[in-house]
Amino acid sequence: MYARSTTILGKPAAIDAGIAYVRNDVMPVLTGMDGCAGLSLVVDRLRGRIIVTSSWETMEAMGASIATAAPMRTRGGEIFGGEPVVDKWEIVMMHREHATPGAACCRISWGEAASVDATVERFKRDVMPLVERADGFCSASMFVNRLSRRLCGTVTFDSRATMEATRELGDERRHSITEMTGMYFTDVGEFDVALAHLRVPELV
C-alpha cells in the first residue's frame, strides 16, 4: 500500500471551508479512481496546518492519479491560503484498535533514519506494545520513504484530552527511539481528525 500526502500551512480562518472542499469535491473524485483505497484529513486549527492523505493499492495507481489530483491540490491551496507540499510514502504499518470516533485527534511524528527497515521493526517490537496500552488509543500507522530515509508515524486517540495526557510520555518514547535506532525526529504535530476514510487494511 502507498500514500500521497499534501501539507498546507494556511490561514486558520479558512480551515472549515477547506474541510468542506476536501469532503465534497476532492474525496469523491479520488476515491472513485481505480486503485484508491481512501482519504483522510487532519487539521491544526491553531496554526492553520492541514494534511490530506490518499491511500493507493499500488504505486502505479497513485502515479496515474497525478493529473487529476494536481488541479484540485492547487484549488485547495487557494482555499486554505497556503502552498501545497507533496510527499509520497510506502505504508509499512497500520493497526486499528477500533473505529475512529468523531472527536479523534492524532499526534504525527516525522523523522529520518540511516536504516528505515531496522527502525520500523524496532518500533513494531519495542514501542507499539507500549503505545497500545495508552488510554484512548485508537490506531497507529507508519509511512516511509526509502529513497530519502524519512519516516512518518501517526498515533490516533479517541479525544484531545487522551492525546494531551500522553504528550510527556510521547516525548520520552521519541527519545528512546532515537537511542535505540539512531533515528532523529524533525517535527511533531498534534491535529484534529476531520476525515478518517483512509481504509488501509491491517498491516502489522
ZAZA-212748 format. One line per field, with one value per residue: chain; x, y, z of N, C-alpha, C in turn. Coordinates in Angstrom, 2 decimals. Layout:
ZAZA-212748
cadena (A;...);
nxx (X;...);
nyy (Y;...);
nzz (Z;...);
caxx (X;...);
cayy (Y;...);
cazz (Z;...);
cxx (X;...);
cyy (Y;...);
czz (Z;...);
end
This chain:
ZAZA-212748
cadena (A;A;A;A;A;A;A;A;A;A;A;A;A;A;A;A;A;A;A;A;A;A;A;A;A;A;A;A;A;A;A;A;A;A;A;A;A;A;A;A;A;A;A;A;A;A;A;A;A;A;A;A;A;A;A;A;A;A;A;A;A;A;A;A;A;A;A;A;A;A;A;A;A;A;A;A;A;A;A;A;A;A;A;A;A;A;A;A;A;A;A;A;A;A;A;A;A;A;A;A;A;A;A;A;A;A;A;A;A;A;A;A;A;A;A;A;A;A;A;A;A;A;A;A;A;A;A;A;A;A;A;A;A;A;A;A;A;A;A;A;A;A;A;A;A;A;A;A;A;A;A;A;A;A;A;A;A;A;A;A;A;A;A;A;A;A;A;A;A;A;A;A;A;A;A;A;A;A;A;A;A;A;A;A;A;A;A;A;A;A;A;A;A;A;A;A;A;A;A;A;A;A;A;A);
nxx (0.84;0.37;0.87;-0.06;0.64;-0.52;0.52;-0.45;0.27;-1.71;-4.34;-5.79;-8.48;-9.58;-9.95;-12.40;-13.76;-11.94;-12.01;-14.61;-14.34;-12.49;-13.94;-16.33;-15.62;-12.99;-12.59;-14.70;-13.89;-11.21;-11.48;-13.06;-11.42;-9.54;-7.85;-7.60;-7.67;-8.71;-9.15;-7.86;-8.06;-6.41;-6.26;-4.70;-5.96;-5.10;-2.61;-3.22;-2.58;-2.81;-3.26;-3.75;-4.32;-4.09;-4.70;-3.33;-3.53;-1.43;1.79;1.65;-1.06;-1.28;0.46;-0.94;-2.95;-2.04;-2.43;-5.13;-5.29;-3.67;-4.80;-6.85;-5.39;-4.08;-6.30;-7.11;-4.96;-5.43;-7.85;-7.21;-5.18;-2.38;0.78;0.83;2.55;3.94;4.24;5.38;4.72;5.44;3.28;3.94;3.04;-0.04;-2.34;-5.36;-7.16;-9.83;-12.71;-12.43;-13.45;-15.72;-14.57;-11.86;-8.29;-4.89;-1.38;1.40;4.56;7.59;10.59;14.07;16.17;19.07;18.77;15.89;14.26;15.21;14.56;11.76;11.09;12.08;10.41;7.90;8.34;9.26;8.10;5.38;3.84;3.76;2.53;-0.02;-1.15;-1.91;-4.36;-7.31;-6.25;-6.47;-5.57;-2.62;-0.02;2.60;4.50;6.85;9.59;11.77;13.80;14.54;14.96;13.13;10.65;7.28;5.21;2.05;-0.14;-3.32;-5.89;-8.82;-9.81;-9.07;-8.31;-7.33;-5.19;-3.56;-2.92;-0.97;1.24;3.73;4.71;4.94;7.06;9.12;9.23;9.97;12.54;13.64;13.42;15.22;17.61;17.69;17.64;18.96;17.50;16.43;14.22;12.37;10.12;7.08;3.61;0.28;-3.08;-6.55;-8.74;-10.31;-11.42;-11.72;-11.11;-9.26;-8.94;-7.01;-5.83;-5.26;-1.95;0.68);
nyy (-1.20;2.30;5.86;9.28;12.40;15.69;18.67;21.72;24.89;27.18;29.61;29.92;30.72;29.73;27.04;25.55;25.97;24.78;22.11;21.44;21.62;19.55;17.33;17.41;17.79;16.88;14.28;12.54;12.38;11.37;8.93;7.56;6.70;4.15;1.88;3.52;3.60;5.16;8.18;10.70;13.47;15.74;18.39;21.29;23.60;25.87;26.64;26.64;24.53;21.84;18.42;16.39;13.09;10.52;7.08;4.24;1.31;0.41;1.58;2.35;2.98;5.19;6.95;7.28;8.96;11.51;13.63;14.19;14.88;17.13;19.76;19.98;20.06;22.49;24.21;23.68;24.78;27.47;27.87;27.25;29.04;28.73;27.25;24.14;21.20;18.23;14.79;11.45;8.09;4.79;2.54;0.95;-0.01;-0.47;-0.28;-0.80;-0.28;0.20;1.67;5.02;7.65;10.54;12.68;12.37;12.77;13.24;12.48;13.28;12.25;13.07;11.87;10.94;8.25;6.16;3.47;2.47;0.13;-1.26;0.54;0.62;-2.05;-2.15;-0.30;-1.56;-3.82;-2.95;-0.49;-0.23;-2.06;-0.58;1.79;0.90;0.46;2.86;5.02;5.62;4.98;4.64;4.07;3.29;4.15;3.72;5.36;5.31;6.69;5.34;6.22;8.82;8.21;8.85;8.88;8.62;8.68;8.01;8.37;7.81;9.06;8.76;11.22;14.74;15.18;12.67;12.41;14.61;13.86;11.99;13.33;13.99;11.41;10.60;12.24;11.07;8.53;9.06;9.96;7.58;5.98;7.27;6.74;3.96;3.36;5.30;6.99;10.30;12.90;15.20;16.78;17.32;17.10;17.98;17.15;17.65;15.11;15.35;14.04;10.62;8.30;6.52;3.78;1.74;-1.59;-3.82;-3.79;-5.20);
nzz (0.00;-0.65;-0.15;-0.63;0.57;1.16;2.39;3.82;4.97;6.03;6.36;9.51;9.71;7.41;7.63;8.00;5.56;3.86;4.74;3.97;1.20;0.63;1.56;0.03;-2.67;-3.35;-2.16;-3.25;-5.96;-5.96;-4.49;-6.20;-8.19;-9.92;-7.88;-5.67;-2.19;-0.19;1.85;4.04;6.36;8.35;10.77;12.09;13.88;15.22;14.14;11.47;9.83;7.60;6.59;3.92;3.04;0.72;0.05;-1.69;-3.70;-5.31;-6.50;-9.13;-9.52;-7.85;-9.18;-11.58;-10.86;-10.72;-12.64;-12.33;-9.63;-9.35;-10.20;-8.29;-5.97;-6.30;-6.20;-3.58;-2.18;-2.73;-1.38;1.31;1.64;1.37;0.34;-1.29;-0.23;-1.30;-0.43;-0.93;0.02;1.31;2.84;5.73;8.12;9.77;12.26;13.88;16.77;17.25;15.59;14.29;16.29;16.20;17.57;17.46;17.76;16.65;16.92;15.07;14.02;12.49;10.98;10.38;9.36;9.39;8.75;7.51;7.57;9.86;11.85;11.67;12.33;14.95;16.14;15.85;17.45;20.02;20.73;19.91;21.57;23.95;23.16;22.52;24.98;26.01;27.43;25.64;23.19;19.71;17.00;15.02;12.73;10.25;7.91;5.22;3.35;1.39;-0.27;0.57;3.17;5.11;7.72;8.86;11.51;12.93;15.64;16.77;18.85;20.97;21.78;22.26;24.88;25.78;24.06;24.77;27.34;26.97;26.11;27.39;27.81;25.15;24.32;25.80;24.64;22.01;22.48;23.42;21.13;19.44;20.82;20.61;17.87;16.39;14.86;14.16;15.11;13.18;13.26;15.07;15.38;16.48;15.85;14.90;13.82;10.92;8.69;8.32;6.43;5.34;4.94;4.84;4.90;7.73;8.68;10.08);
caxx (0.00;1.13;0.11;0.42;0.15;-0.38;0.51;-0.60;0.26;-2.54;-4.99;-6.70;-9.88;-10.04;-9.96;-13.72;-14.03;-11.07;-12.55;-15.78;-13.86;-11.91;-15.00;-17.37;-15.10;-11.78;-12.73;-15.46;-13.15;-10.07;-11.89;-13.69;-10.41;-9.05;-6.71;-7.61;-8.25;-9.40;-8.59;-8.01;-7.71;-6.19;-6.10;-4.24;-6.72;-4.36;-1.55;-3.68;-1.85;-3.67;-2.61;-4.67;-3.59;-4.83;-4.04;-3.39;-3.17;-0.14;2.49;1.16;-2.36;-1.02;1.03;-1.96;-3.88;-1.36;-3.04;-6.43;-5.12;-2.91;-5.62;-7.57;-4.41;-3.91;-7.50;-7.05;-4.03;-6.09;-8.86;-6.55;-4.30;-1.00;1.40;0.83;3.80;3.54;5.14;4.94;5.11;5.02;2.65;4.56;2.33;-1.34;-3.04;-6.51;-7.79;-11.26;-13.03;-12.09;-14.64;-15.81;-13.76;-10.49;-7.13;-3.71;-0.04;2.21;5.99;8.39;11.99;14.96;16.96;20.05;18.17;14.44;13.69;15.57;13.80;10.37;11.00;12.27;9.19;6.86;8.65;9.50;7.33;3.94;3.15;3.56;1.57;-1.36;-1.66;-2.33;-5.80;-7.83;-5.58;-7.39;-4.85;-1.25;0.47;3.95;4.78;8.28;10.13;13.08;14.80;15.00;15.14;12.22;9.57;6.17;4.41;0.84;-0.91;-4.63;-6.55;-10.25;-10.17;-7.93;-7.88;-6.49;-3.94;-2.73;-2.46;0.20;2.24;5.03;5.14;5.37;8.40;10.06;9.36;10.78;13.93;14.07;13.59;16.49;18.70;17.70;17.78;19.69;16.57;16.20;12.91;12.47;8.92;5.97;2.42;-0.97;-4.13;-7.89;-9.04;-11.52;-11.95;-10.99;-11.57;-8.07;-9.33;-5.86;-6.01;-4.34;-0.58;1.47);
cayy (0.00;3.54;7.04;10.60;13.40;17.09;19.52;23.14;25.81;28.26;30.54;29.24;31.07;29.04;25.59;24.93;26.00;23.78;20.79;21.23;21.38;18.20;16.34;17.43;17.85;16.08;12.88;11.72;12.18;10.47;7.59;6.91;6.28;2.79;1.69;4.38;2.92;6.08;9.52;11.26;14.87;16.19;19.85;22.02;24.84;26.98;27.05;26.65;23.46;20.72;17.34;15.49;11.88;9.50;5.77;3.59;-0.11;0.23;2.80;2.72;3.64;6.52;7.77;7.56;9.96;12.81;14.66;14.55;15.47;18.39;20.99;20.02;20.49;23.93;24.86;23.56;25.79;28.77;27.97;27.28;30.19;28.31;26.50;22.70;20.43;16.84;13.70;10.11;7.15;3.39;2.26;-0.28;-0.48;0.11;-1.10;-0.13;-0.91;0.33;2.71;6.38;8.42;11.87;13.66;11.86;13.61;12.41;13.05;12.81;12.48;12.87;11.73;10.34;7.16;5.54;2.22;2.56;-1.16;-1.57;1.44;0.18;-3.30;-1.83;0.36;-2.58;-4.77;-2.39;0.72;-0.42;-2.62;0.48;2.73;0.30;0.46;4.21;5.28;6.32;4.62;4.26;3.42;3.75;3.83;4.15;5.56;5.53;6.98;4.68;6.99;9.91;7.63;9.55;8.11;9.41;7.84;8.65;7.68;8.45;8.88;8.96;12.60;15.61;15.02;11.49;12.68;15.52;13.14;11.17;14.19;13.80;10.04;10.58;12.82;10.08;7.42;9.52;9.96;6.17;5.51;7.82;6.00;2.56;3.17;6.36;7.87;11.60;13.46;16.53;17.57;16.66;17.94;17.43;17.53;17.09;14.26;15.88;12.97;9.37;7.31;6.06;2.41;0.87;-2.81;-4.06;-4.13;-5.22);
cazz (0.00;-0.77;0.23;-1.02;1.49;0.79;3.57;3.55;6.11;5.51;7.26;10.44;9.44;6.21;7.87;7.76;4.13;3.26;5.06;3.11;-0.17;0.55;1.76;-1.01;-4.04;-3.57;-1.77;-4.21;-7.20;-5.75;-4.06;-7.34;-9.16;-9.77;-7.01;-4.48;-1.04;0.71;2.05;5.38;6.51;9.73;10.78;13.28;13.73;15.79;13.21;10.09;9.12;7.24;5.84;3.22;2.65;-0.03;0.06;-3.00;-3.68;-5.98;-6.89;-10.47;-9.36;-7.29;-10.25;-12.59;-10.35;-10.59;-13.48;-11.75;-8.30;-9.37;-10.15;-7.02;-4.98;-6.49;-5.67;-2.13;-1.70;-2.81;-0.33;2.61;1.72;1.55;-0.76;-1.02;-0.27;-1.53;-0.07;-1.31;1.06;1.39;4.14;6.23;9.31;10.10;13.27;14.47;17.94;16.99;14.62;14.69;16.68;15.64;18.30;17.48;17.49;16.39;17.01;13.95;14.21;11.29;11.30;9.40;9.95;8.50;8.30;7.65;7.95;11.24;12.72;11.67;13.10;16.36;16.58;15.99;18.52;21.35;21.04;19.71;22.74;24.92;22.59;22.56;26.36;26.42;27.49;24.49;21.94;18.63;15.90;14.77;11.40;9.94;6.50;4.98;2.02;1.47;-1.01;1.41;4.51;6.01;8.32;9.39;12.39;13.44;16.69;16.90;20.15;20.94;22.07;22.51;26.26;25.91;23.36;25.56;28.53;26.63;25.48;28.04;27.52;23.76;24.26;26.32;23.70;20.89;22.95;23.48;19.76;18.97;21.46;20.18;16.44;15.73;14.17;14.80;14.75;12.58;13.53;15.74;15.36;17.01;14.90;14.94;12.66;10.28;7.84;8.59;5.46;4.63;4.59;4.64;5.68;8.84;8.29;11.30);
cxx (0.88;0.24;0.77;-0.20;0.43;-0.52;0.42;-0.59;-0.44;-3.12;-5.94;-8.17;-10.46;-10.20;-11.32;-14.07;-13.19;-11.54;-13.72;-15.36;-13.30;-13.00;-15.94;-16.84;-13.93;-12.02;-13.56;-14.69;-12.03;-10.52;-12.64;-12.69;-9.94;-7.83;-6.66;-8.32;-8.96;-8.64;-8.82;-7.60;-7.57;-5.86;-5.58;-4.87;-5.95;-3.34;-2.03;-3.00;-2.80;-2.85;-3.71;-3.85;-4.52;-4.03;-4.32;-2.90;-1.81;0.48;1.99;-0.17;-2.18;-0.46;0.00;-2.93;-3.31;-2.08;-4.38;-6.26;-4.51;-3.79;-6.44;-6.65;-4.18;-5.09;-7.53;-6.10;-4.63;-7.10;-8.22;-5.61;-2.85;-0.51;1.41;2.23;3.42;4.64;4.53;5.54;4.74;4.44;3.17;3.89;1.01;-2.03;-4.15;-7.04;-9.30;-11.48;-12.73;-13.34;-14.60;-14.92;-12.28;-9.46;-5.93;-2.43;0.80;3.66;6.72;9.86;12.78;15.82;17.91;19.51;16.67;13.86;13.98;14.77;12.34;10.20;11.17;11.03;8.08;7.09;8.66;8.59;5.82;3.25;2.88;2.50;0.14;-1.98;-2.19;-3.84;-6.23;-7.16;-6.59;-6.67;-3.45;-0.84;1.91;4.10;6.29;8.51;11.56;14.17;15.40;15.29;14.29;11.13;8.52;5.27;3.23;0.19;-2.18;-5.27;-8.03;-10.66;-8.91;-7.41;-6.97;-5.18;-3.01;-2.19;-1.22;1.36;3.63;5.58;5.62;6.76;9.44;10.28;10.15;12.25;14.46;14.30;14.91;17.67;18.81;18.08;18.65;18.80;16.47;14.94;13.07;11.25;7.90;4.78;1.22;-2.14;-5.48;-8.08;-10.37;-12.20;-11.09;-11.52;-10.40;-8.23;-8.13;-6.08;-5.00;-2.99;0.29;2.68);
cyy (1.24;4.72;8.29;11.61;14.80;17.92;20.98;23.90;27.07;29.13;29.76;29.51;30.32;27.53;24.97;24.91;24.96;22.36;20.46;20.93;19.98;17.14;16.27;17.33;16.90;14.60;12.06;11.43;11.17;9.06;6.85;6.41;4.86;2.77;2.58;3.66;3.86;7.37;9.94;12.73;15.18;17.68;20.31;23.40;26.06;27.53;27.18;25.60;22.31;19.68;16.46;14.30;10.94;8.21;5.04;2.17;-0.38;1.60;3.29;3.46;5.05;7.45;8.17;8.65;11.37;13.90;15.12;15.30;16.86;19.64;21.10;20.48;22.00;24.70;24.80;24.57;27.18;28.94;28.09;28.47;29.83;27.49;25.00;22.10;18.95;15.88;12.38;9.10;5.72;3.17;0.91;-0.81;0.27;-0.82;-0.26;-0.94;-0.89;1.48;4.09;7.16;9.84;12.90;13.29;12.93;12.71;13.21;12.44;13.21;12.16;12.75;11.11;9.30;6.60;4.24;2.26;1.25;-1.51;-0.71;1.00;-1.08;-3.05;-1.16;-0.67;-3.45;-4.14;-1.23;0.49;-1.05;-1.57;1.47;2.20;0.34;1.82;4.33;6.06;5.98;4.13;3.50;3.99;3.31;4.30;4.20;5.78;5.95;6.47;5.49;8.10;9.48;8.38;8.61;9.07;8.47;8.62;7.77;8.48;8.07;9.25;10.42;13.43;15.41;13.80;11.66;13.54;14.83;12.31;12.00;13.98;12.41;9.91;11.15;11.81;8.94;7.84;9.55;8.53;5.62;6.02;7.06;4.59;2.41;4.20;7.29;9.21;12.21;14.89;17.40;16.69;17.62;17.22;18.01;16.96;16.25;14.72;14.86;11.73;8.26;6.74;4.61;1.52;-0.40;-2.94;-4.52;-4.06;-6.12);
czz (0.00;-0.41;-0.34;-0.07;0.96;2.05;3.16;4.87;5.64;6.60;8.20;10.15;8.25;6.41;7.52;6.28;3.41;3.53;4.15;1.68;-0.32;0.64;0.56;-2.43;-4.28;-3.30;-2.77;-5.49;-6.99;-5.38;-5.17;-8.37;-8.87;-8.86;-5.80;-3.34;-0.09;0.92;3.50;5.36;7.99;9.70;12.14;13.18;14.26;14.80;11.76;9.23;8.85;6.47;5.25;2.73;1.90;-0.02;-1.24;-2.92;-4.31;-6.28;-8.25;-10.39;-8.80;-8.36;-11.28;-12.15;-10.35;-11.37;-12.92;-10.45;-8.35;-9.34;-8.86;-5.91;-5.07;-5.92;-4.15;-1.52;-1.71;-1.68;1.04;2.76;1.97;0.38;-0.43;-1.16;-0.31;-1.10;-0.51;-0.34;0.69;2.78;4.65;7.48;9.45;11.10;13.88;15.64;17.79;16.02;15.18;15.05;16.12;16.30;18.31;17.16;17.27;16.59;15.90;14.20;12.91;11.68;10.16;10.11;8.92;7.92;8.56;8.16;9.41;12.21;12.80;12.50;14.59;16.93;16.81;17.23;19.91;21.73;20.93;20.91;23.82;24.44;22.74;23.95;26.80;26.43;26.25;23.18;20.92;17.52;15.79;13.37;11.25;8.43;6.34;3.54;2.02;0.77;-0.15;2.84;5.56;6.51;8.87;10.20;12.96;14.50;16.90;18.22;20.04;21.11;22.26;23.94;26.41;25.16;24.21;26.81;28.25;26.07;26.09;27.77;26.08;23.59;24.73;25.32;22.45;21.25;22.97;22.07;19.17;19.55;20.90;18.71;15.74;14.92;14.90;14.24;14.27;12.88;14.25;15.72;15.93;16.21;15.33;13.68;12.08;9.39;8.07;7.69;4.66;4.16;4.20;5.48;6.79;8.31;9.52;11.12);
end
